[in-house]
Amino acid sequence: MAKTEPNTRMNHGNGIIDQIARECLLRRVRKLDRVLTGIYDAEFRPFGLKATQLNLLVLVAKAGPIRRIEIAKKLHLDPSTLTRNLKIMLTNGWIKEIAGGEDGRGLPVEVTPQGRDLLNQIGPSWRNAQTRTQKLIGDEGAALLKLAANRMEVPSR
C-alpha cells in the first residue's frame, strides 16, 4: 500500500477554504446573530422569555389574530421552530388560539392580556438590550441591519 504525503492531501483546496474563512458573509452574520441574541436573551431571562419569542409575540400583538403560516412567512421561520416557540407561548398564556375555522388546522393565534402585560413589563429590558447592541455595532452597523432587513426577498440566481 502506497503512503500518501499528508500535506498533499490536507492542502488540496486551501484556496477556497481560505477564501470562505476570510469572506463568508453567512459565517459573520451567524456569529453576529449569536452575540446579539445573547444580549437580548440575558435581558429577557428574568421574564422567562427568549429573544426569538419576543419577535413572535410582537408580531402576534401587532397583527391581531394571525395564522401560523402567515407568521412563518413574515419571520422566515421553518415550521418546527415556529411550532416549538408557539407551544411555549401558548403554555405560558402569552397567546391563545382562536377557534372558529372549518377545521382545527392552522387556528389563528392572538396575544392575551397576560402577553400584553409581559410586553409592557419587558420594555426597560428591551431598551437596555437595544442600547447595548447599538454600542456594539455602532450607528453604521444599525443602519446596515435595518437596510438588510428591508431587503429580505431572496435574490434570484
Backbone as CSV, one residue per row, in Angstrom:
resi,resn,N_x,N_y,N_z,CA_x,CA_y,CA_z,C_x,C_y,C_z
1,MET,0.841,-1.173,0.000,0.000,0.000,0.000,0.887,1.238,0.000
2,ALA,0.627,2.150,-0.915,1.453,3.348,-1.048,1.097,4.357,0.036
3,LYS,2.124,5.001,0.542,1.926,6.006,1.579,1.743,7.369,0.901
4,THR,0.697,8.068,1.286,0.438,9.385,0.696,1.073,10.459,1.561
5,GLU,1.510,11.479,0.907,2.065,12.613,1.636,0.917,13.325,2.347
6,PRO,0.988,13.449,3.682,-0.122,14.072,4.409,-0.394,15.509,3.976
7,ASN,0.637,16.285,3.714,0.435,17.682,3.359,-0.197,17.843,1.990
8,THR,0.062,16.904,1.080,-0.531,16.985,-0.252,-2.041,16.877,-0.151
9,ARG,-2.509,15.925,0.607,-3.944,15.718,0.753,-4.573,16.848,1.576
10,MET,-3.942,17.296,2.646,-4.503,18.290,3.546,-4.538,19.682,2.913
11,ASN,-3.598,19.978,2.011,-3.535,21.314,1.428,-4.399,21.460,0.183
12,HIS,-4.918,20.342,-0.306,-5.769,20.395,-1.501,-7.017,21.227,-1.200
13,GLY,-7.247,22.272,-1.965,-8.433,23.091,-1.781,-8.292,24.189,-0.746
14,ASN,-7.066,24.467,-0.278,-6.892,25.521,0.714,-7.328,26.885,0.198
15,GLY,-7.258,27.104,-1.101,-7.652,28.396,-1.653,-9.087,28.727,-1.297
16,ILE,-9.989,27.798,-1.526,-11.396,28.060,-1.228,-11.635,28.103,0.281
17,ILE,-10.905,27.281,1.035,-11.039,27.297,2.497,-10.630,28.655,3.035
18,ASP,-9.500,29.157,2.557,-9.029,30.475,2.991,-10.013,31.572,2.589
19,GLN,-10.536,31.473,1.365,-11.476,32.484,0.895,-12.755,32.480,1.730
20,ILE,-13.294,31.304,2.019,-14.501,31.206,2.843,-14.224,31.763,4.239
21,ALA,-13.102,31.367,4.832,-12.757,31.838,6.179,-12.629,33.366,6.219
22,ARG,-12.132,33.954,5.158,-11.910,35.397,5.096,-13.166,36.185,4.743
23,GLU,-14.004,35.631,3.840,-15.037,36.441,3.209,-16.481,36.025,3.463
24,CYS,-16.731,34.876,4.028,-18.097,34.357,4.087,-19.030,35.267,4.894
25,LEU,-20.008,35.808,4.221,-20.982,36.691,4.865,-21.869,35.916,5.832
26,LEU,-22.249,34.715,5.461,-23.111,33.912,6.327,-22.436,33.632,7.665
27,ARG,-21.184,33.265,7.630,-20.451,32.986,8.875,-20.461,34.207,9.785
28,ARG,-20.256,35.373,9.212,-20.230,36.603,10.004,-21.607,36.955,10.561
29,VAL,-22.618,36.785,9.735,-23.979,37.077,10.195,-24.392,36.110,11.298
30,ARG,-24.057,34.832,11.157,-24.415,33.845,12.183,-23.719,34.163,13.503
31,LYS,-22.463,34.580,13.437,-21.741,34.958,14.653,-22.387,36.186,15.290
32,LEU,-22.693,37.186,14.475,-23.358,38.384,14.975,-24.708,38.022,15.593
33,ASP,-25.440,37.145,14.931,-26.735,36.702,15.445,-26.591,36.083,16.835
34,ARG,-25.601,35.224,17.017,-25.407,34.573,18.324,-25.045,35.590,19.402
35,VAL,-24.205,36.553,19.061,-23.808,37.575,20.037,-25.005,38.449,20.411
36,LEU,-25.731,38.939,19.409,-26.873,39.813,19.687,-27.990,39.065,20.403
37,THR,-28.256,37.836,19.999,-29.270,37.031,20.676,-28.896,36.843,22.138
38,GLY,-27.632,36.644,22.415,-27.167,36.502,23.797,-27.446,37.743,24.625
39,ILE,-27.267,38.919,24.022,-27.544,40.175,24.730,-29.027,40.267,25.084
40,TYR,-29.882,40.024,24.106,-31.322,40.122,24.344,-31.807,39.021,25.291
41,ASP,-31.325,37.799,25.086,-31.734,36.696,25.966,-31.370,36.983,27.420
42,ALA,-30.209,37.560,27.654,-29.792,37.884,29.026,-30.737,38.905,29.652
43,GLU,-31.159,39.876,28.883,-32.083,40.896,29.388,-33.474,40.316,29.663
44,PHE,-33.903,39.356,28.839,-35.263,38.811,28.954,-35.368,37.609,29.889
45,ARG,-34.223,37.058,30.271,-34.215,35.853,31.113,-35.101,35.974,32.359
46,PRO,-35.076,37.099,33.088,-35.924,37.201,34.285,-37.425,37.055,33.994
47,PHE,-37.817,37.249,32.757,-39.226,37.164,32.385,-39.598,35.805,31.792
48,GLY,-38.612,34.915,31.650,-38.876,33.604,31.062,-39.106,33.663,29.560
49,LEU,-38.581,34.700,28.927,-38.795,34.925,27.501,-37.456,34.923,26.779
50,LYS,-37.453,34.424,25.561,-36.258,34.461,24.720,-36.464,35.479,23.613
51,ALA,-35.374,35.946,23.070,-35.441,36.960,22.016,-36.282,36.475,20.833
52,THR,-36.143,35.216,20.465,-36.913,34.675,19.345,-38.408,34.698,19.641
53,GLN,-38.776,34.480,20.904,-40.182,34.502,21.280,-40.714,35.933,21.311
54,LEU,-39.844,36.889,21.657,-40.274,38.282,21.655,-40.727,38.690,20.257
55,ASN,-39.948,38.338,19.244,-40.319,38.688,17.878,-41.682,38.119,17.506
56,LEU,-41.928,36.882,17.904,-43.228,36.260,17.643,-44.341,36.985,18.380
57,LEU,-44.101,37.267,19.648,-45.119,37.910,20.479,-45.469,39.302,19.940
58,VAL,-44.467,40.049,19.539,-44.705,41.379,18.982,-45.500,41.272,17.676
59,LEU,-45.129,40.339,16.820,-45.854,40.162,15.556,-47.314,39.807,15.822
60,VAL,-47.562,38.871,16.720,-48.929,38.461,17.030,-49.699,39.632,17.644
61,ALA,-49.061,40.396,18.518,-49.721,41.541,19.148,-50.083,42.611,18.112
62,LYS,-49.209,42.854,17.154,-49.459,43.880,16.140,-50.436,43.406,15.078
63,ALA,-50.370,42.141,14.695,-51.170,41.634,13.584,-52.588,41.261,13.998
64,GLY,-52.819,41.106,15.287,-54.130,40.619,15.718,-54.210,39.133,15.456
65,PRO,-55.371,38.571,15.357,-55.414,37.136,15.043,-54.669,36.864,13.739
66,ILE,-53.742,35.934,13.796,-52.902,35.630,12.632,-52.641,34.128,12.584
67,ARG,-52.675,33.575,11.394,-52.440,32.137,11.210,-50.943,31.841,11.224
68,ARG,-50.624,30.628,11.614,-49.224,30.207,11.717,-48.473,30.358,10.400
69,ILE,-49.128,30.026,9.314,-48.479,30.105,8.003,-48.067,31.547,7.694
70,GLU,-48.892,32.498,8.105,-48.566,33.908,7.883,-47.394,34.337,8.758
71,ILE,-47.364,33.845,10.001,-46.245,34.154,10.903,-44.948,33.628,10.302
72,ALA,-44.979,32.379,9.861,-43.783,31.752,9.292,-43.268,32.538,8.088
73,LYS,-44.175,32.979,7.237,-43.770,33.747,6.054,-43.161,35.083,6.447
74,LYS,-43.805,35.781,7.374,-43.334,37.119,7.757,-41.983,37.070,8.463
75,LEU,-41.739,36.022,9.256,-40.493,35.939,10.025,-39.469,34.983,9.416
76,HIS,-39.796,34.409,8.256,-38.894,33.463,7.587,-38.495,32.320,8.526
77,LEU,-39.497,31.698,9.159,-39.250,30.602,10.105,-39.684,29.279,9.515
78,ASP,-38.956,28.225,9.858,-39.385,26.900,9.444,-40.484,26.434,10.402
79,PRO,-41.344,25.524,9.948,-42.497,25.107,10.756,-42.147,24.539,12.129
80,SER,-41.064,23.769,12.234,-40.742,23.165,13.536,-40.309,24.215,14.552
81,THR,-39.537,25.205,14.135,-39.127,26.287,15.036,-40.336,27.090,15.479
82,LEU,-41.202,27.405,14.542,-42.403,28.161,14.863,-43.292,27.386,15.829
83,THR,-43.531,26.122,15.543,-44.384,25.293,16.402,-43.824,25.206,17.811
84,ARG,-42.536,24.977,17.933,-41.894,24.863,19.250,-42.070,26.150,20.066
85,ASN,-41.823,27.293,19.451,-41.940,28.561,20.164,-43.390,28.922,20.472
86,LEU,-44.289,28.656,19.540,-45.703,28.946,19.813,-46.233,28.065,20.940
87,LYS,-45.790,26.821,20.990,-46.234,25.927,22.066,-45.829,26.497,23.437
88,ILE,-44.606,26.967,23.547,-44.129,27.573,24.798,-44.976,28.797,25.143
89,MET,-45.259,29.602,24.150,-46.029,30.819,24.379,-47.475,30.521,24.739
90,LEU,-48.049,29.481,24.138,-49.407,29.051,24.493,-49.437,28.527,25.926
91,THR,-48.446,27.702,26.278,-48.363,27.134,27.622,-48.222,28.223,28.677
92,ASN,-47.445,29.259,28.375,-47.244,30.359,29.319,-48.414,31.340,29.350
93,GLY,-49.367,31.153,28.448,-50.542,32.021,28.439,-50.320,33.370,27.800
94,TRP,-49.269,33.522,27.010,-48.970,34.796,26.358,-49.777,34.987,25.084
95,ILE,-50.148,33.865,24.453,-51.008,33.894,23.271,-52.076,32.831,23.449
96,LYS,-53.113,32.912,22.622,-54.150,31.876,22.634,-54.612,31.621,21.218
97,GLU,-55.153,30.420,21.006,-55.707,30.069,19.709,-57.147,30.563,19.642
98,ILE,-57.554,30.948,18.452,-58.912,31.414,18.218,-59.655,30.325,17.450
99,ALA,-60.681,29.786,18.039,-61.477,28.741,17.383,-62.425,29.386,16.380
100,GLY,-62.934,28.562,15.491,-63.949,29.075,14.581,-63.679,28.764,13.131
101,GLY,-62.597,28.079,12.831,-62.334,27.696,11.447,-63.123,26.441,11.110
102,GLU,-63.063,26.059,9.848,-63.772,24.858,9.432,-63.105,23.595,9.949
103,ASP,-61.830,23.655,10.203,-61.134,22.514,10.790,-60.151,23.034,11.836
104,GLY,-59.510,22.139,12.556,-58.623,22.530,13.637,-57.226,22.910,13.197
105,ARG,-56.942,22.712,11.900,-55.587,23.022,11.436,-55.417,24.515,11.247
106,GLY,-54.271,25.001,11.668,-53.926,26.387,11.400,-54.799,27.411,12.092
107,LEU,-55.263,27.087,13.299,-56.064,28.066,14.023,-55.260,29.349,14.212
108,PRO,-55.903,30.480,14.009,-55.187,31.740,14.255,-54.858,31.881,15.737
109,VAL,-53.824,32.660,16.015,-53.445,32.952,17.397,-53.521,34.453,17.601
110,GLU,-53.736,34.834,18.860,-53.719,36.246,19.215,-53.089,36.390,20.584
111,VAL,-52.604,37.579,20.857,-51.964,37.848,22.138,-53.043,37.924,23.218
112,THR,-52.704,37.491,24.417,-53.607,37.552,25.563,-53.289,38.799,26.390
113,PRO,-54.181,39.157,27.316,-53.843,40.262,28.223,-52.532,39.990,28.974
114,GLN,-52.294,38.734,29.346,-51.046,38.371,30.016,-49.842,38.617,29.097
115,GLY,-49.996,38.330,27.806,-48.940,38.588,26.833,-48.673,40.072,26.667
116,ARG,-49.737,40.871,26.641,-49.569,42.334,26.549,-48.888,42.883,27.792
117,ASP,-49.261,42.355,28.948,-48.603,42.782,30.189,-47.117,42.466,30.137
118,LEU,-46.789,41.275,29.647,-45.381,40.890,29.535,-44.633,41.864,28.634
119,LEU,-45.224,42.198,27.499,-44.571,43.141,26.585,-44.337,44.483,27.266
120,ASN,-45.292,44.940,28.024,-45.118,46.212,28.743,-44.053,46.103,29.826
121,GLN,-43.997,44.968,30.514,-43.008,44.783,31.583,-41.577,44.722,31.054
122,ILE,-41.405,44.132,29.887,-40.036,43.966,29.392,-39.505,45.188,28.670
123,GLY,-40.322,46.214,28.534,-39.889,47.435,27.836,-38.529,47.940,28.277
124,PRO,-38.305,48.155,29.587,-36.986,48.643,30.025,-35.848,47.667,29.688
125,SER,-36.096,46.379,29.805,-35.064,45.389,29.469,-34.778,45.396,27.974
126,TRP,-35.819,45.555,27.170,-35.631,45.633,25.726,-34.801,46.880,25.386
127,ARG,-35.101,47.999,26.033,-34.329,49.221,25.786,-32.864,49.029,26.177
128,ASN,-32.618,48.330,27.282,-31.230,48.032,27.680,-30.524,47.208,26.614
129,ALA,-31.213,46.194,26.097,-30.625,45.349,25.044,-30.354,46.174,23.791
130,GLN,-31.284,47.052,23.445,-31.095,47.913,22.278,-29.866,48.798,22.457
131,THR,-29.726,49.386,23.640,-28.585,50.270,23.916,-27.275,49.502,23.840
132,ARG,-27.235,48.327,24.448,-26.019,47.503,24.404,-25.679,47.112,22.972
133,THR,-26.694,46.751,22.211,-26.478,46.369,20.820,-25.982,47.553,20.004
134,GLN,-26.595,48.696,20.201,-26.187,49.912,19.480,-24.728,50.247,19.771
135,LYS,-24.319,50.106,21.033,-22.919,50.369,21.387,-21.989,49.383,20.689
136,LEU,-22.418,48.141,20.591,-21.587,47.103,19.978,-21.414,47.315,18.481
137,ILE,-22.508,47.567,17.775,-22.434,47.619,16.314,-22.322,49.038,15.764
138,GLY,-22.582,50.048,16.586,-22.475,51.427,16.148,-23.629,51.854,15.252
139,ASP,-23.662,53.135,14.935,-24.737,53.686,14.099,-24.727,53.096,12.695
140,GLU,-23.522,52.917,12.135,-23.432,52.364,10.779,-23.905,50.920,10.742
141,GLY,-23.555,50.148,11.767,-23.999,48.761,11.830,-25.509,48.667,11.958
142,ALA,-26.093,49.538,12.786,-27.551,49.548,12.964,-28.242,49.922,11.653
143,ALA,-27.704,50.905,10.964,-28.287,51.325,9.684,-28.195,50.198,8.659
144,LEU,-27.076,49.503,8.641,-26.897,48.387,7.716,-27.878,47.256,8.007
145,LEU,-28.094,46.945,9.288,-29.054,45.897,9.648,-30.470,46.276,9.222
146,LYS,-30.831,47.534,9.420,-32.165,47.992,9.006,-32.319,47.887,7.489
147,LEU,-31.297,48.294,6.762,-31.328,48.218,5.309,-31.461,46.769,4.850
148,ALA,-30.661,45.889,5.425,-30.706,44.473,5.042,-32.067,43.869,5.344
149,ALA,-32.653,44.207,6.505,-33.962,43.668,6.873,-35.053,44.109,5.914
150,ASN,-34.903,45.280,5.320,-35.886,45.772,4.372,-35.763,45.113,2.999
151,ARG,-34.685,44.367,2.797,-34.437,43.705,1.516,-34.501,42.188,1.658
152,MET,-35.445,41.687,2.411,-35.470,40.271,2.755,-35.988,39.356,1.651
153,GLU,-36.262,39.849,0.479,-36.612,38.983,-0.634,-35.352,38.250,-1.078
154,VAL,-35.443,36.954,-1.215,-34.275,36.166,-1.630,-33.975,36.468,-3.098
155,PRO,-32.737,36.913,-3.386,-32.412,37.228,-4.796,-32.441,35.984,-5.661
156,SER,-32.842,36.159,-6.912,-32.835,35.029,-7.849,-31.409,34.775,-8.297
157,ARG,-31.192,33.620,-8.862,-29.835,33.224,-9.290,-29.402,33.928,-10.517
